[in-house]
Amino acid sequence: MVAKNIHILEERISSACLSAKRNRNEVKLIAVSKTYPVSEIENAFKFGLVDFGENRAQELNQKSELFDGAVNWHFIGHLQTNKVKYVIKPAEYIHSVESKKLADEINLQAEKIGKIQKILLEFNASDEESKYGLKNEYDLFELAEYCKGKSNIKLAGLMTMAPFTDDQKIIRQTFSKVRELKEKMNNEGFELNELSMGMTNDFEIAIEEGSTMLRIGTAIFGDRG
Ligand SMILES: *Cc1c(COP(=O)(O)O)cnc(C)c1O
């Protein structure tokens, strides 16, 4: 089941890259394994996936303990400051940073274990529904500037979620807005390489709009029910 899903998904990712004139290896596939048991992660790993995303701190912590360094873990959910301690060791990237308070805590916990934590800032380009993420450009630049001063944080890029809609135009606008923000930030001296955007229902558009990290659950593991 998972093997077949990965195969089909790979074909779709490759063909989206091709039509967007992008190299397949510019786009990282993160398998979102939240709620799924470790056996499913092992399956996906066997079929070549190495990046896994979780949205609950303790779940990420517990699952990661069962693997050695071969797996790259991504924390993609809303993160409370008191849970940072669970993700700081396993997470290669934390995708969902949205406040100074959270940046402070990540920096502190990373410093404790002698790590430079790679993070992305979450931008809420659709300013509705989701409570999370930075809602305007000013706050985004301010937080990015703030992170520059933190010695144990490396700001690697931006993350966003498209609004829940079938309207492809709105989805595309969301992704292109975040891509433009990244370009603007880089023009002002930041060095952001990553754009974490695209899920099961919208990853092809995300690839066309420059995504470098797809976060895909359902198309790999099936419905979470
Ligand atoms: C669950 C989740 C995903 C994956 O969603 P699918 O539609 O199952 O591909 C991606 N990003 C975040 C932040 C999630 O919480």
The ligand as a Gaussian input file, in Angstrom:
#p B3LYP/6-31G(d) Opt

LIG

0 1
 C       -1.081000      17.057000       8.359000
 C       -0.221000      18.121000       7.788000
 C        0.286000      18.010000       6.492000
 C       -0.033000      16.859000       5.553000
 O       -1.326000      16.959000       5.069000
 P       -1.901000      15.932000       3.962000
 O       -3.082000      16.637000       3.419000
 O       -2.262000      14.670000       4.695000
 O       -0.860000      15.705000       2.944000
 C        1.128000      19.021000       6.031000
 N        1.439000      20.087000       6.804000
 C        0.969000      20.224000       8.055000
 C        1.364000      21.425000       8.847000
 C        0.123000      19.252000       8.584000
 O       -0.353000      19.413000       9.832000

